[in-house]
Structures are given as C-alpha cells and as structure tokens.
Amino acid sequence: MKEKGFLLIMMLISLALTACSRETDDSAIHSNYTAPEDASVMTLYKKQCLSCHAVDLRGRVGPNLQKVGARLNEQQLVEFVQNGARGMPAFKKILTSGEIESLAQWLATNK
C-alpha cells in the first residue's frame, strides 16, 4: 500500500517537473515581453521564475506575467515575490530584498 502511494507521489513530481521544463529557449520571447535592462535580473528570472512562468512570461504552472504591470504595481509585486500566493512559494528566505525589488521593478514594466 505504501509503495503505491510512493509511486503516485513520484509520478506527480515527474509530471510537474516535465511541465515546468519545456521551452527555455530565449528565441521564444513574445511581443508582450519587455526585456530587463539589467542582465542580472534576467539571470535571476531564469534561475527562479522561468520554470513556472516561461521565458516569455506567458505562464506554465504559474500564471501569465506578460502584462502583470498593468494589474499590479511594483509594491504589490514585491509582496507576491516575498510572501508567495496561490501555490507560488515565498522567496523572502531565498532572494535578497534587492533581488526581489529588481524583479518587481522589471515585472512592473510589462504592461
């Protein structure tokens, strides 16, 4: 019985990882995407966010962020990244406040 539960959990993890790992090619950038001026923000996005929000911000497991700046201001974005929400993990113990602010500032420009 325990083996079936373990196998089910492993299958679900594999499925989630597969869903998060598609299309990480920079050539997939969509027209609603505003590239960050600071290369370190793009590096940070690729490392922490891309697997759930896609290279062009259209979303996968996480929601579409292409026009997130039209819905949320920079401070609201800081709070989402810091505290997480609706299945998104909190990053306040993973990223520095400067990194969170840089991500939020860049995301706020996507309108």
Helices and strands as residue ranges (DSSP letters): H 2-20, G 26-28, H 39-48, H 50-53, H 68-71, H 74-83, H 97-108
